[in-house]
Amino acid sequence: MTTPQQTRTGNSAPHVPASPQPDAHRRGVDDVAGSLAVVPDLGLTTADAERRAAVWGANELAEPVRRPRWLRLLDQFRSWLIGILLAAAVIAGVVGDVTDALVITAVLLINATIGYLQENRAERSLEALRRMLVPTARVRRDGRVQVIPAGSLVPGDIVLLEGGDRVPADGRLIVAESVEAAEAALTGESRPVAKTTAPTAADGQEHVPVAERTGMLFMNTALTRGRAEMIVTATGMRTEVGAIAEALRTDAEPPSPLQVQMDSLGRRLAVVSGIAVAAYALVALLRGEEPADLALRAVALAVAAIPEGLPAVLALTLALGVHRMARRGAVVKRLASVEALGSATVVCSDKTGTLTLNEMTTRVLWAAGSTYSVAGEGYDTTGTVLLADGEGGVDLHDALLPFALCNDARLTPDGIIGDPTEAALMVLAAKAGLDADPRTHMTRTDEVPFDPAAKYMATFHADADDRVRVHAKGAVDVLLDRCAHVLTAQGPMPLDADRRREVTDVARRLGSQGLRVLGAATATVDQPHRRDVTGLTFTAIAGISDPPRPQARDAVALAQAAGVTVKMVTGDHADTATAIARELGITGDIVSGTELARMSDQELTDRIGDIGVFARVAPEHKVTIVRALARRGHIVAMTGDGVNDAAALRSAHIGVAMGVTGTDVAKEAADMVLTDDDFSTVVRAVREGRTIYDNIVTFVRFQLSTNIGAIFTLLATVLAGLPAPLSAIQLLWVNIIMDGPPAMALAVDPPRDDVMRRPPRPPQERILDARRLAAISRSGAVMAAGTLAVFAGARHLTDAATAATMAFTTFVLFQLCNALASRNDGGPVLARHQFHNRTLWTCLAAVLTLQIIAVQLPVAQGVFGTVPLSPVQWAICLATASTVLLTEHCRRAAQVRSGRRRAVRERTLGDG
């Protein structure tokens, strides 16, 4: 058998290991080094590295498979709605309205351009990942330390790292001196993870979560302390980050609910238009109409069936929603996403940095027998340390001095330098009144660095009379073994069994609350022995956690009241996640990533409704969770800020990234970015999204009522043997000018009072469900009947031109009344909410003015084929048009009375 050294020096052909080491975390250092054919003290030779690079490629992420640009642009036109609107542009051009045809075409091209640009988001996500890669790395090659481009690393390279360095590839630790790594961006773990060279015990598990592989370092994480050497076990796309990149390359982004609805609407409009034109053509042919006249009226009917103003109004509604949300801290990258969040039934939220501050904070302090609550958030030293039980406390200076002096962190105006937990202890000391940095007054002379195995750290400081003050912090049980006394309200007392039990009970209680527990101790000695720190006085216990954001609890409660379930999905420990979830009011079962990995897709789908917290999950688990919820019919919103969240953000119906603490990868993969990293902004966005959908339903109902009314009117006239009351130019006038401004005003309707008190709409609900289709048909029938009544009556009393003008005017005025009738699906029509939208009233006044101009001014009469009307004739037209409003008002009033009678009957039967 050829050894690594023989490979380096012998005459046999050089050996290149077959593949990276996916199970390196389970195996010993020598085993991993042997399988990768490397001697750690020497590293690879340059020739070895070149051969391996030829086999495994560069330490880079793969480029996405790019679809040709012309096909991506063509994809934007593959929907029924776009097809029907293109038909509208063609028909408008056929009837001679070139301007209208150009406007519709321009809108469609703008929409296509926006969609085309959004297709590049996956590529930008990968580019963001590539920007995060470390440009250079320190390696041991050819028996000496060299600095090489990180892209040239290969499996088997020996990489040297120190505190503050970013890890350039995945690797197995072979040296770990006081090493801790910040892995929140990859695993969601809020605390730095202590690393060792020992293999990770499998404990019978087939899969060990990334967060628990303590003998490994991973690409794009960072060392917060210590010195490390590692054997590179995976590079490029074979790393954990590479797996995320692969998911971003291959996972399809689901269409938003609005896209699905509008595509369905397009199909229905195409069917309605085709049936209407076919029915008209058949009746006209049977009646013997001239083909030329038939073609002209068929074109007019097709124009009537197509809502040409729909794309403009839809674009305006979404654009205004984007603008309003941007002012409230949510930047939307995809227009359809504005509405999608409003239809969300589940929000899967990352914990670290989203529901919490991602700033370790001391929340509870125990010192000298008293428990204190610590106010203030994050690394801001503004705050107080107050007694929690009202009993007498002690001067906290001596109790907290070990936390401040046995500490390597620094607080700066730009943030912290060093370990986040140590920074939390510095902030605690400052809140308790200690100097901002007492280390400036007490010189450190020696130290025992923190060691994950020893579980404590000690520092030595010069004291008066040539004595030395020892300060220590670490695990409570470890410190107690080194203590002889404990600080009490009466001063230091011997650490007997009862006092030891009191201290351990406090530590256990704080730990059960999901807090990280650290103890402090101190002593004054003559000649310290670095490896034998004993005889200490135990002074304090700090309970530290990443606290919830101040507004998060209220936001979770508001979401739940609106019928939106909030689930926590985190890479953090189950006990920590449970404690935060309890504070936030998130309920449900708790499932770990290990349990999740053992579930089948069907098991997870069946159970996911009862789960409130997913803890210790890997990036692929988050995608699994999103897909399971989607299979249950949910519209899923996913929030996150780390690299580990990117694939899930893309898989969800709407991904929401944090703008301040979020990585570039998460921002690029998301549909929406929060500029304030505040979970409550998500809930405000839900409210905005629901309002937008309500307004879309309102203006679609309004515009289609007009189209159905025109279809009924034209079909009824041909069946009755009457001439057409509306010309093609008049129909376009109604569809574009008379319909457009009121529809745009309806698009900015303020939110309904109950918008966040009702459950999310069913995901399968259609914009045009049976109830709304009935309302549209009813309004269209009223408009057609009224228009024909005026037209037929006026033909008997006046000339044909006046009758046609009155029919035209009546149909336009119907739109003004219909705008008021369409503002909501239920409740009274004539109520106070009708006066909340000033823009609507302004538009209605403008439409009425334009119609007066079209009828009364000679210049416009030549364009529209109208004649002037008398005041009485105008009054007849207005009175007839008001019937659509009065009919809807009477129908709803009858529904209210019927509902009340039904409720009375049910109460009577119940009492009986």
Buried (B, 14 or more C-beta within 10 A) or exposed (E): EEEBEEBBEEEEEBEBBEEBBEBBBBBBBEBBBBBBBBBBEBBBBEEBBEBBBEEBBBBBBBEBEEEEEEEBBEBBBEBBBBBBBBBBBEBBBBBEBEEBBEBBBEBBEEBBEBBBEBBBBBBBBBBBBBEBBBEEBBBBBBEEEEEBBBBBBBBBBBBBBEBEBBBBBBBBBBBBBBBBBBBBBBBBBBBBBBBBBBBBEEEEEEEBBBBBBBBBBBBBBBBBBBBBBBBBBBBBBBBBBBBBBBBBBEBEBBBBBBBBBBBBBBBBBBEBBEEBBEBBBEBBEEEEBEEEEBBBBBBBBBBBBBBBBBBBBBBBBBBBBBEBBEEBBBBBBBBBBBBBBBBBBBBBBBBBBBBBBBBBBBBBBBBBBBBBEBEBBBBEBEBEBEEBEEEEBBEBBBBBBBBBBBBBBBBEEEEBEBBBBBBBBBBBBBBBEBEEBBBEEBEBEEBBBBBBEBBBBBBBBEBEEEEBBBBBBBBBBBBBEBBBBBBBEEEBBEBEEEBBEBBBEBBEBBBEBBBBBBBBBBBBBEEBEEEEBEBBBBBBBBBBBBBBBEBBBBBBBBBBEBBBBBBBBBBBBBBBBBBBBEBBBBEBEBBBBBBBBEBEEEEBBBEBBEBBBBBBBBBBBBBBBBBBBBBBEBBBBBBBBBBBBBBBBBBBBBBBBBBEBBBBBBBBBBBBBBBBBBBBBBBBBBBBBBBBBBBBBBBBBBBBBBBBBBBBBBBBBBEEEBEBBBBBBBBBBBBBBBBBBBBBBBBBBEBBEEBBEEEBBEBEBBBBBEEBBEBBBBBBBBBBBBBBBBBBBBBEEBEEEBBBBBBBBBBBBBBBBBBBBBBBBEBBBBEEBBEEBEBBBEBBEBBBEBBBEBBBEEEBBEEBBBBEBEEEBBEBBBEBBBBBBBBBBEBBEEEEEEEEEEEEEEEEEEEE
